[in-house]
Amino acid sequence: MNELAGLDALSGQLACFSESTPDMAEAILREAARFAEEVLAPLNRRGDMDGCTLAEAGVSTPAGWKDAYRALCEGGWGSINLPAEHGGHGQPEAIGVAVKEMMFAANLSFSLAPLLTLGAVEALLACAGPEVKEVYLARMVSGEWSGTMNLTEPQAGSDLALIRTRAEPHPDGSHRIFGQKIFITYGEHDLCSNIVHLVLARLPDAPPGVRGISMFLVPKRLVNGDGTLGAHNDVRCVSLEHKLGIHASPTCVMAYGDGGGAVGYLLGQPNRGLEYMFIMMNVARLAVGLQGIALGERAWQQARAYAAERRQGRDALSGAAAVCIDRHPDVRRMLMLMRCQVEACRAVAYVTAAQLDRAQAHPDAAERARQLALAEFMIPIVKAGGSEAGVEVTSLGIQVHGGMGFIEETGAAQFWRDARITTIYEGTTGIQANDLILRKLLRDDGAVARDLSGQIGSVADRLTASPRPDLQRLGTRLRSALEAWTRATGWVLAQAGPNLAGVLTAAVPYLQLAVTLCGGWQMGRAALAAATKLADPDADRAFLNSKLASACFYADHVLPRAIACAETVQACDADSVRLMAHDWENNDDQ
């Protein structure tokens, strides 16, 4: 947070964050850690086993959830980044990102409830009128009421152009909503008195496709003129999904209008619902990347502890018998691979969070625009990189446990099961890859990519100029990865017109290349900072040497993947794509 994201500079340069100093961050994180460790983490395993239940009265969350939610609201942990004028704490995303990571690591299923409310609040701040804000915002910021986002439908999946939910105007200025939504996280629960659903739907005269989508606020319970809760709206949870992971998070099928129409209120302008949804998308996708990072961290901590206790086999170097398995080179390799990927993805996520803060609050308009462009470019890298690393790292955690990792009682499997959804929701890895190329790289003909390349190249130069051989080696590896990305980026830019099918076939390998390179960039910066601080006689030498070890391991075991990804990207030429299509069509015929 200090050396890479520049928290001290953030609080010193931006007036709205002047009190968000490293000392303030230290105090906030200490309390957040206590809440995560003492309140949320003890509920994680029990929630996974018990899950949620649906009955006539609604959805019941696992034992302990209500008390934990009350403690979350009292501590203000769900509103750490929200504006102070609406009851939030007004802290920068550069601090909030660490608070969220700890909560995700402690109990992902629980933490999805405040996360969804945060997203709904961001949407209301962006597009709701003053009357809606007056009724709903403060109650949602405090957690008295929760929020959801209702996008997906059975026939539509990720293609929102196909949604059918409709909104019919009513004489009183409201609308009546009719339709069904699926995969609605915390669409129904017993944690608070009202649930505020933000629903994408079509007006009668809406144009086809995504240009005809509007956003509506549809409360579970209607609100009286004096602010008290009134009758139940025509909204109900039809069923709960039975999922691979996040068992204690109720994923609902929601029905609107079965009894004559659910009362809804148009947010913002008609037919701009998708635009409003994307206002909150940067923070939402950053959060999902963090979920993968958090679960990877938790899996690494447990695997490290298990490997330090489990005795099996002989030490290959000393010959000693019945040693702890962390003495075996391959187990150490897996543990280091887990640790370095988590650290790399975390650094990229925290740096991106600080970019979002600068994009919001920097006094110079040109710098705000530059920081926003960089952050938007990085968002798919954070989301896909953190979530894919989460799946790989939690899988390695099972491997470190051996056969015991496949047994549910150890808890190692839950981290993998919970992590598996993160590469899917808020846009699959393939959607992130297409976003990176089509909406980010091509929109400015690679200008932001060149800016990023310059920053990475500067770090590579500083590393190779270091007197330390380990940093020189890291710099050489980083330079090779950057050259691979430069070649692949040039190929994508050149092929986007004549060979778009090939470019989209190469999109995920290109994204993987960017993830690997950006991780190396931040690990290189961390190594430079650690090496400098080692000169201080009062430095925490164990911590700094650990950072250096992680960075060098990443350089040797992860950065070489960039070269392979670049070769894969450039192999997706038109002939290769035609051959693949021909083979697929022939198999379909058979």
C-alpha positions as CSV (number, residue, x, y, z in Angstrom):
1,M,0.0,0.0,0.0
2,N,2.8,2.4,0.8
3,E,5.6,1.5,-1.6
4,L,3.6,0.4,-4.6
5,A,0.1,2.0,-4.4
6,G,1.6,5.3,-3.0
7,L,-0.9,5.7,-0.1
8,D,1.3,8.4,1.5
9,A,1.4,10.4,-1.8
10,L,-2.3,9.9,-2.2
11,S,-3.1,11.5,1.2
12,G,-0.6,14.2,0.6
13,Q,-1.7,15.2,-2.9
14,L,-5.5,14.8,-2.8
15,A,-7.4,17.1,-0.4
16,C,-10.4,14.8,0.0
17,F,-8.1,12.0,1.3
18,S,-5.8,14.2,3.4
19,E,-6.7,12.3,6.6
20,S,-6.1,8.9,4.9
21,T,-2.5,8.6,5.9
22,P,-0.5,5.4,6.4
23,D,-1.0,5.8,10.1
24,M,-4.8,6.0,9.7
25,A,-4.7,3.0,7.3
26,E,-2.7,1.0,10.0
27,A,-5.5,1.7,12.6
28,I,-8.3,0.9,10.2
29,L,-6.6,-2.4,9.0
30,R,-5.9,-3.5,12.5
31,E,-9.6,-3.2,13.4
32,A,-10.7,-4.8,10.1
33,A,-8.3,-7.7,10.8
34,R,-9.9,-8.2,14.3
35,F,-13.4,-8.1,12.8
36,A,-12.4,-10.6,10.0
37,E,-10.6,-12.9,12.4
38,E,-12.9,-12.9,15.4
39,V,-16.4,-12.5,13.7
40,L,-16.3,-13.6,10.1
41,A,-13.7,-16.4,9.9
42,P,-15.3,-18.6,12.6
43,L,-18.5,-18.7,10.6
44,N,-16.9,-19.7,7.3
45,R,-16.8,-23.5,7.7
46,R,-20.2,-23.8,9.4
47,G,-21.8,-21.6,6.6
48,D,-20.3,-23.9,4.0
49,M,-21.8,-27.0,5.6
50,D,-25.2,-25.6,6.5
51,G,-25.9,-23.3,3.6
52,C,-29.1,-21.3,3.2
53,T,-32.7,-22.6,3.2
54,L,-35.8,-21.4,1.4
55,A,-39.2,-21.7,3.1
56,E,-42.6,-20.0,2.9
57,A,-41.3,-17.0,5.0
58,G,-38.3,-16.5,2.8
59,V,-34.6,-17.4,2.9
60,S,-32.8,-18.2,6.2
61,T,-29.1,-17.6,6.4
62,P,-26.8,-19.9,8.5
63,A,-26.5,-19.5,12.3
64,G,-24.5,-16.5,13.3
65,W,-25.0,-14.6,10.1
66,K,-27.5,-12.1,11.6
67,D,-25.2,-11.2,14.5
68,A,-22.2,-10.9,12.1
69,Y,-24.2,-8.6,9.8
70,R,-25.2,-6.4,12.8
71,A,-21.6,-6.2,13.8
72,L,-20.6,-5.3,10.2
73,C,-23.1,-2.5,10.2
74,E,-22.1,-1.2,13.6
75,G,-18.5,-1.1,12.6
76,G,-19.2,0.6,9.2
77,W,-17.2,-2.0,7.3
78,G,-19.7,-2.1,4.4
79,S,-19.4,1.7,3.8
80,I,-15.6,2.2,4.2
81,N,-15.3,3.9,0.7
82,L,-18.7,5.5,0.5
83,P,-19.0,9.3,0.7
84,A,-19.2,10.8,4.2
85,E,-22.1,13.0,3.2
86,H,-24.3,9.9,2.9
87,G,-23.0,8.2,6.1
88,G,-20.0,6.5,4.7
89,H,-16.4,6.8,5.9
90,G,-15.0,8.5,2.8
91,Q,-11.8,6.5,2.7
92,P,-10.0,6.0,-0.6
93,E,-10.2,2.7,-2.5
94,A,-6.5,2.3,-1.8
95,I,-7.5,1.5,1.8
96,G,-10.9,-0.1,1.1
97,V,-9.3,-2.6,-1.1
98,A,-7.3,-4.1,1.8
99,V,-10.4,-4.2,4.1
100,K,-12.4,-6.0,1.4
101,E,-9.6,-8.5,0.8
102,M,-9.5,-9.4,4.5
103,M,-13.3,-9.9,4.6
104,F,-13.3,-12.0,1.5
105,A,-10.5,-14.2,2.9
106,A,-12.3,-14.7,6.2
107,N,-15.7,-15.5,4.7
108,L,-16.5,-14.9,1.1
109,S,-20.1,-16.1,1.2
110,F,-20.9,-13.6,4.0
111,S,-19.0,-10.7,2.4
112,L,-21.0,-10.8,-0.9
113,A,-24.0,-9.2,0.9
114,P,-22.2,-5.9,1.7
115,L,-20.4,-6.0,-1.6
116,L,-23.7,-6.1,-3.6
117,T,-25.1,-3.3,-1.5
118,L,-22.0,-1.2,-2.2
119,G,-22.5,-1.7,-5.9
120,A,-26.1,-0.7,-5.7
121,V,-25.2,2.4,-3.8
122,E,-22.6,3.4,-6.4
123,A,-25.3,3.0,-9.1
124,L,-27.8,5.2,-7.1
125,L,-25.1,7.8,-6.5
126,A,-24.6,8.0,-10.3
127,C,-28.1,8.0,-11.7
128,A,-30.8,8.3,-9.0
129,G,-32.8,11.5,-8.6
130,P,-32.9,13.4,-5.3
131,E,-36.2,11.9,-4.0
132,V,-34.9,8.3,-4.5
133,K,-31.6,9.2,-2.8
134,E,-33.3,10.8,0.1
135,V,-35.4,7.7,0.8
136,Y,-32.9,4.9,0.1
137,L,-29.3,6.0,0.2
138,A,-28.6,6.5,3.9
139,R,-30.4,3.3,4.8
140,M,-28.4,1.3,2.3
141,V,-25.1,2.9,3.3
142,S,-25.7,2.1,6.9
143,G,-26.7,-1.5,6.0
144,E,-30.2,-1.1,7.4
145,W,-31.4,-2.1,3.9
146,S,-29.3,-4.1,1.4
147,G,-29.1,-4.0,-2.3
148,T,-28.8,-6.3,-5.3
149,M,-28.2,-6.1,-9.1
150,N,-30.6,-8.0,-11.3
151,L,-29.2,-8.5,-14.8
152,T,-29.2,-12.1,-16.0
153,E,-32.1,-14.1,-17.3
154,P,-32.5,-17.8,-18.2
155,Q,-32.4,-17.2,-21.9
156,A,-29.9,-14.4,-21.9
157,G,-26.8,-15.4,-19.8
158,S,-24.1,-12.8,-20.4
159,D,-25.9,-11.4,-23.5
160,L,-28.0,-8.6,-22.0
161,A,-29.3,-7.7,-25.4
162,L,-31.7,-10.7,-25.0
163,I,-33.3,-9.7,-21.7
164,R,-37.1,-9.8,-21.7
165,T,-38.1,-8.4,-18.3
166,R,-40.5,-5.5,-19.1
167,A,-41.5,-2.3,-17.4
168,E,-45.0,-0.9,-18.0
169,P,-45.7,2.8,-17.1
170,H,-48.2,3.4,-14.3
171,P,-50.3,6.6,-14.0
172,D,-48.6,7.6,-10.7
173,G,-45.2,7.8,-12.5
174,S,-43.9,4.5,-11.3
175,H,-43.7,1.3,-13.4
176,R,-44.9,-2.2,-13.1
177,I,-42.1,-4.8,-13.6
178,F,-42.7,-8.3,-15.0
179,G,-40.1,-10.9,-15.6
180,Q,-37.6,-13.4,-14.1
181,K,-34.0,-13.0,-13.1
182,I,-31.5,-15.7,-12.2
183,F,-28.2,-15.8,-10.3
184,I,-29.2,-13.0,-8.0
185,T,-26.8,-12.9,-5.1
186,Y,-28.6,-12.2,-1.8
187,G,-31.8,-11.6,-3.7
188,E,-33.7,-12.8,-0.6
189,H,-32.4,-13.2,2.9
190,D,-33.1,-12.5,6.6
191,L,-30.3,-10.1,7.5
192,C,-32.2,-6.8,7.2
193,S,-35.7,-5.4,6.9
194,N,-35.7,-4.4,3.2
195,I,-33.9,-5.4,0.0
196,V,-33.5,-2.9,-2.8
197,H,-33.3,-4.5,-6.2
198,L,-31.8,-2.7,-9.2
199,V,-33.4,-4.4,-12.1
200,L,-32.7,-4.1,-15.8
201,A,-35.8,-4.1,-17.9
202,R,-37.3,-2.8,-21.2
203,L,-39.9,-0.1,-21.6
204,P,-42.7,-0.7,-24.2
205,D,-41.2,1.6,-26.8
206,A,-37.5,0.6,-26.1
207,P,-35.3,0.0,-29.1
208,P,-33.9,-3.5,-29.6
209,G,-30.7,-4.8,-28.1
210,V,-28.7,-3.2,-25.3
211,R,-29.7,0.3,-26.5
212,G,-33.2,-0.5,-25.1
213,I,-32.3,-1.4,-21.5
214,S,-33.4,0.8,-18.6
215,M,-32.7,0.4,-14.9
216,F,-35.4,0.3,-12.2
217,L,-35.3,0.4,-8.4
218,V,-37.7,-2.3,-7.1
219,P,-37.9,-2.6,-3.3
220,K,-38.8,-5.9,-1.6
221,R,-41.1,-3.9,0.6
222,L,-42.7,-0.6,-0.4
223,V,-41.8,2.5,1.5
224,N,-44.5,4.8,3.0
225,G,-44.4,8.5,2.7
226,D,-43.1,8.9,6.2
227,G,-40.2,6.5,5.4
228,T,-41.6,3.5,7.3
229,L,-41.9,0.1,5.5
230,G,-45.3,-0.7,3.9
231,A,-46.7,-3.7,2.1
232,H,-44.6,-6.4,0.4
233,N,-44.0,-5.7,-3.2
234,D,-44.8,-8.2,-5.9
235,V,-41.3,-9.7,-5.7
236,R,-40.4,-13.2,-4.6
237,C,-37.6,-15.7,-4.6
238,V,-38.7,-18.8,-6.6
239,S,-35.7,-21.0,-5.7
240,L,-32.2,-21.2,-4.5
241,E,-29.4,-22.4,-6.8
242,H,-27.4,-25.5,-5.5
243,K,-23.8,-24.4,-6.2
244,L,-20.3,-25.9,-6.3
245,G,-19.2,-23.3,-3.7
246,I,-20.2,-20.2,-1.7
247,H,-22.9,-22.3,-0.2
248,A,-23.9,-19.8,2.4
249,S,-24.5,-17.0,-0.1
250,P,-28.1,-17.3,-1.3
251,T,-28.1,-17.3,-5.1
252,C,-31.7,-16.7,-6.1
253,V,-34.1,-17.1,-9.0
254,M,-36.3,-13.9,-8.6
255,A,-39.8,-13.5,-10.0
256,Y,-41.2,-10.0,-10.6
257,G,-44.9,-9.3,-11.3
258,D,-46.5,-12.7,-10.7
259,G,-49.4,-11.0,-8.7
260,G,-50.1,-8.1,-11.0
261,G,-46.8,-6.2,-11.3
262,A,-43.9,-5.3,-9.0
263,V,-43.7,-1.5,-8.3
264,G,-40.5,-0.1,-9.8
265,Y,-39.0,3.4,-10.2
266,L,-37.0,4.4,-13.2
267,L,-33.5,5.4,-12.4
268,G,-31.9,8.1,-14.6
269,Q,-32.9,8.3,-18.3
270,P,-34.8,5.7,-20.2
271,N,-32.7,3.2,-22.2
272,R,-29.5,4.1,-20.4
273,G,-29.6,1.2,-17.9
274,L,-26.5,-0.6,-19.3
275,E,-24.5,2.6,-19.2
276,Y,-25.4,3.1,-15.5
277,M,-24.6,-0.5,-14.7
278,F,-21.1,-0.1,-16.2
279,I,-20.5,2.9,-13.9
280,M,-20.2,0.4,-11.0
281,M,-18.4,-2.2,-13.1
282,N,-14.8,-1.1,-12.4
283,V,-15.2,-1.4,-8.7
284,A,-17.2,-4.6,-9.0
285,R,-14.6,-6.3,-11.2
286,L,-11.8,-5.1,-9.0
287,A,-13.6,-6.7,-6.1
288,V,-14.0,-10.1,-7.8
289,G,-10.3,-10.1,-8.7
290,L,-9.7,-9.5,-5.0
291,Q,-11.8,-12.4,-4.1
292,G,-9.5,-14.8,-6.0
293,I,-6.5,-13.1,-4.3
294,A,-8.1,-13.4,-0.9
295,L,-8.9,-17.1,-1.2
296,G,-5.5,-17.8,-2.6
297,E,-3.9,-16.1,0.4
298,R,-6.1,-18.1,2.8
299,A,-5.3,-21.4,0.9
300,W,-1.5,-20.5,1.1
301,Q,-1.7,-19.8,4.8
302,Q,-3.4,-23.1,5.5
303,A,-1.1,-25.1,3.2
304,R,2.0,-23.5,4.7
305,A,0.8,-24.4,8.2
306,Y,-0.1,-28.0,7.2
307,A,3.3,-28.5,5.5
308,A,5.1,-27.3,8.6
309,E,3.4,-30.0,10.7
310,R,2.8,-33.0,8.4
311,R,5.7,-35.5,8.6
312,Q,6.4,-37.8,5.7
313,G,9.4,-39.1,3.8
314,R,13.1,-38.4,3.9
315,D,14.8,-35.1,3.4
316,A,16.3,-35.4,-0.1
317,L,19.4,-33.3,0.9
318,S,20.2,-34.5,4.4
319,G,18.6,-37.9,4.4
320,A,16.8,-37.3,7.7
321,A,13.7,-39.4,8.1
322,A,10.1,-38.4,8.9
323,V,10.7,-34.8,8.1
324,C,8.0,-32.2,7.8
325,I,6.9,-32.0,4.2
326,D,7.9,-28.4,3.8
327,R,11.5,-29.8,3.7
328,H,10.7,-31.4,0.3
329,P,11.8,-29.3,-2.7
330,D,8.6,-29.8,-4.7
331,V,6.4,-28.8,-1.7
332,R,8.5,-25.7,-1.3
333,R,8.1,-25.0,-5.0
334,M,4.3,-25.2,-4.7
335,L,4.2,-23.0,-1.6
336,M,6.4,-20.4,-3.3
337,L,4.3,-20.5,-6.4
338,M,1.2,-20.0,-4.3
339,R,2.8,-17.1,-2.4
340,C,4.4,-15.2,-5.3
341,Q,1.3,-15.3,-7.4
342,V,-0.9,-14.0,-4.6
343,E,1.6,-11.2,-3.9
344,A,1.9,-10.2,-7.5
345,C,-1.9,-10.1,-8.1
346,R,-2.4,-8.2,-4.9
347,A,0.1,-5.6,-5.8
348,V,-1.5,-5.1,-9.2
349,A,-5.0,-4.8,-7.6
350,Y,-3.8,-2.3,-5.0
351,V,-2.0,-0.1,-7.6
352,T,-5.2,-0.1,-9.7
353,A,-7.3,0.9,-6.7
354,A,-5.0,3.9,-6.2
355,Q,-5.4,4.8,-9.9
356,L,-9.1,4.9,-9.4
357,D,-8.7,7.2,-6.5
358,R,-6.5,9.6,-8.5
359,A,-9.0,9.4,-11.4
360,Q,-11.7,10.6,-9.1
361,A,-9.9,13.3,-7.1
362,H,-6.6,14.5,-8.7
363,P,-6.7,18.3,-9.1
364,D,-5.4,18.2,-12.6
365,A,-8.0,17.2,-15.2
366,A,-5.4,15.7,-17.6
367,E,-4.0,13.5,-14.9
368,R,-7.5,12.4,-13.9
369,A,-8.1,11.3,-17.5
370,R,-4.7,9.5,-17.7
371,Q,-5.3,7.7,-14.4
372,L,-8.8,6.7,-15.4
373,A,-7.5,5.3,-18.7
374,L,-4.8,3.3,-17.0
375,A,-7.2,2.0,-14.4
376,E,-9.8,1.0,-17.0
377,F,-7.0,-0.8,-18.9
378,M,-5.9,-2.6,-15.7
379,I,-9.4,-3.7,-14.6
380,P,-9.7,-6.8,-16.8
381,I,-6.2,-7.7,-15.9
382,V,-7.0,-7.5,-12.1
383,K,-10.3,-9.3,-12.5
384,A,-9.0,-12.2,-14.7
385,G,-5.6,-12.3,-13.1
386,G,-6.8,-12.4,-9.5
387,S,-9.6,-14.9,-10.2
388,E,-7.5,-17.3,-12.4
389,A,-4.7,-17.1,-9.9
390,G,-7.2,-17.9,-7.1
391,V,-8.2,-21.1,-8.8
392,E,-4.6,-22.2,-9.5
393,V,-3.4,-21.3,-6.0
394,T,-6.3,-23.0,-4.2
395,S,-5.8,-26.1,-6.3
396,L,-2.1,-26.1,-5.4
397,G,-3.2,-25.8,-1.7
398,I,-5.2,-29.1,-2.1
399,Q,-2.1,-30.6,-3.7
400,V,0.1,-29.6,-0.8
401,H,-2.3,-31.4,1.5
402,G,-2.1,-34.6,-0.6
403,G,-5.0,-37.0,0.0
404,M,-6.1,-34.9,3.0
405,G,-6.7,-32.0,0.7
406,F,-9.4,-34.0,-1.1
407,I,-11.2,-34.6,2.3
408,E,-13.6,-31.8,3.2
409,E,-12.8,-31.8,6.9
410,T,-9.4,-30.1,6.3
411,G,-11.1,-27.2,4.6
412,A,-8.6,-27.0,1.8
413,A,-11.3,-28.0,-0.8
414,Q,-13.6,-25.2,0.2
415,F,-11.2,-22.5,-0.9
416,W,-11.0,-24.0,-4.4
417,R,-14.8,-24.5,-4.6
418,D,-15.4,-20.9,-3.5
419,A,-12.8,-19.6,-5.9
420,R,-14.1,-21.4,-8.9
421,I,-17.0,-18.9,-9.4
422,T,-14.7,-15.9,-9.5
423,T,-13.6,-16.6,-13.1
424,I,-17.2,-16.7,-14.2
425,Y,-19.3,-14.0,-12.5
426,E,-18.9,-10.3,-13.3
427,G,-17.8,-11.4,-16.8
428,T,-16.0,-14.6,-17.6
429,T,-12.2,-14.6,-18.3
430,G,-13.1,-14.7,-22.0
431,I,-15.3,-11.6,-21.6
432,Q,-12.5,-9.8,-19.7
433,A,-10.1,-10.7,-22.6
434,N,-12.4,-9.4,-25.2
435,D,-12.9,-6.2,-23.1
436,L,-9.1,-5.7,-22.8
437,I,-8.7,-5.9,-26.6
438,L,-11.9,-4.5,-28.1
439,R,-12.7,-1.8,-25.6
440,K,-9.3,-0.9,-24.2
441,L,-6.5,-1.7,-26.5
442,L,-8.1,-0.9,-29.8
443,R,-10.1,2.2,-28.8
444,D,-6.9,4.3,-28.6
445,D,-4.8,2.2,-31.0
446,G,-2.6,1.1,-28.1
447,A,-1.8,4.5,-26.5
448,V,-2.4,3.3,-22.9
449,A,-0.6,0.1,-23.6
450,R,2.4,2.2,-24.7
451,D,2.2,4.3,-21.5
452,L,2.2,1.1,-19.5
453,S,5.1,-0.4,-21.5
454,G,7.1,2.7,-20.7
455,Q,6.5,2.3,-17.0
456,I,7.4,-1.4,-17.1
457,G,10.5,-0.7,-19.2
458,S,11.7,1.8,-16.7
459,V,11.5,-0.7,-13.8
460,A,13.3,-3.3,-16.0
461,D,16.1,-0.8,-16.6
462,R,16.5,0.0,-12.9
463,L,16.6,-3.7,-12.0
464,T,19.3,-4.5,-14.6
465,A,21.3,-1.5,-13.5
466,S,21.3,-2.8,-9.9
467,P,24.6,-4.0,-8.4
468,R,22.7,-7.1,-7.0
469,P,22.8,-10.1,-9.3
470,D,19.4,-11.3,-8.2
471,L,17.8,-8.0,-9.2
472,Q,19.7,-8.0,-12.5
473,R,18.3,-11.5,-13.3
474,L,14.8,-10.3,-12.4
475,G,15.3,-7.3,-14.7
476,T,16.4,-9.5,-17.6
477,R,13.3,-11.7,-17.1
478,L,11.0,-8.7,-17.0
479,R,12.6,-7.2,-20.1
480,S,12.0,-10.5,-22.0
481,A,8.4,-10.6,-20.9
482,L,7.9,-7.0,-21.9
483,E,9.4,-7.7,-25.4
484,A,7.0,-10.6,-25.7
485,W,4.0,-8.4,-24.9
486,T,5.2,-5.7,-27.3
487,R,5.4,-8.3,-30.1
488,A,1.9,-9.7,-29.2
489,T,0.4,-6.2,-28.9
490,G,1.7,-5.3,-32.3
491,W,0.3,-8.4,-33.8
492,V,-3.1,-7.8,-32.2
493,L,-3.2,-4.2,-33.5
494,A,-2.2,-5.3,-37.0
495,Q,-4.6,-8.3,-37.2
496,A,-7.7,-6.7,-35.6
497,G,-9.1,-5.6,-39.0
498,P,-8.2,-8.5,-41.4
499,N,-8.3,-11.3,-38.8
500,L,-10.7,-10.4,-36.0
501,A,-11.6,-14.1,-35.5
502,G,-7.9,-14.8,-34.9
503,V,-7.5,-11.9,-32.5
504,L,-10.5,-13.1,-30.5
505,T,-9.1,-16.6,-30.5
506,A,-5.9,-15.2,-29.0
507,A,-7.7,-12.9,-26.6
508,V,-7.3,-15.1,-23.4
509,P,-3.7,-15.9,-24.1
510,Y,-3.1,-12.2,-24.7
511,L,-4.8,-11.4,-21.4
512,Q,-2.7,-14.1,-19.6
513,L,0.4,-12.5,-21.0
514,A,-0.7,-9.1,-19.7
515,V,-1.5,-10.6,-16.3
516,T,1.9,-12.3,-16.1
517,L,3.8,-9.2,-17.2
518,C,2.0,-6.8,-14.9
519,G,2.6,-9.1,-12.0
520,G,6.3,-9.1,-12.8
521,W,6.3,-5.3,-13.1
522,Q,4.9,-4.9,-9.5
523,M,7.2,-7.7,-8.1
524,G,10.1,-5.8,-9.7
525,R,9.1,-2.6,-8.0
526,A,8.7,-4.4,-4.7
527,A,12.1,-5.9,-5.0
528,L,13.7,-2.5,-5.7
529,A,11.9,-1.1,-2.6
530,A,12.9,-4.0,-0.4
531,A,16.6,-3.8,-1.5
532,T,16.7,-0.1,-0.8
533,K,15.1,-0.6,2.7
534,L,17.6,-3.3,3.6
535,A,20.2,-0.5,4.0
536,D,18.3,0.7,7.1
537,P,19.7,-1.0,10.2
538,D,16.3,-0.9,11.8
539,A,14.5,-2.5,8.9
540,D,12.4,-5.7,9.2
541,R,15.0,-7.8,7.4
542,A,13.0,-11.0,7.5
543,F,10.1,-9.3,5.7
544,L,12.2,-7.5,3.2
545,N,14.2,-10.7,2.3
546,S,11.0,-12.5,2.0
547,K,9.7,-10.0,-0.6
548,L,13.0,-10.4,-2.5
549,A,12.7,-14.1,-2.5
550,S,9.1,-14.0,-3.8
551,A,10.0,-11.5,-6.6
552,C,13.0,-13.6,-7.7
553,F,10.9,-16.8,-7.6
554,Y,8.2,-15.1,-9.7
555,A,10.8,-14.1,-12.2
556,D,12.1,-17.6,-12.6
557,H,8.9,-19.6,-12.4
558,V,6.1,-17.4,-13.6
559,L,7.5,-14.7,-15.9
560,P,8.7,-17.2,-18.6
561,R,5.0,-18.0,-19.2
562,A,4.8,-14.6,-20.9
563,I,6.9,-15.8,-23.8
564,A,4.8,-18.9,-24.3
565,C,1.6,-16.8,-24.3
566,A,3.1,-14.5,-26.9
567,E,3.9,-17.4,-29.2
568,T,0.3,-18.7,-28.7
569,V,-1.1,-15.3,-29.6
570,Q,0.9,-15.0,-32.8
571,A,0.0,-18.5,-33.8
572,C,-3.7,-17.5,-34.2
573,D,-3.3,-16.5,-37.8
574,A,-6.1,-16.7,-40.4
575,D,-5.1,-20.1,-41.6
576,S,-5.1,-21.5,-38.1
577,V,-8.5,-20.1,-37.4
578,R,-9.9,-21.5,-40.7
579,L,-8.5,-24.9,-39.9
580,M,-10.0,-24.9,-36.4
581,A,-13.4,-23.8,-37.8
582,H,-13.3,-26.5,-40.5
583,D,-12.5,-29.2,-38.0
584,W,-15.3,-28.0,-35.7
585,E,-17.9,-28.0,-38.5
586,N,-16.9,-31.5,-39.6
587,N,-17.2,-32.8,-36.0
588,D,-20.6,-31.2,-35.8
589,D,-21.7,-32.9,-39.0
590,Q,-20.6,-36.3,-37.6
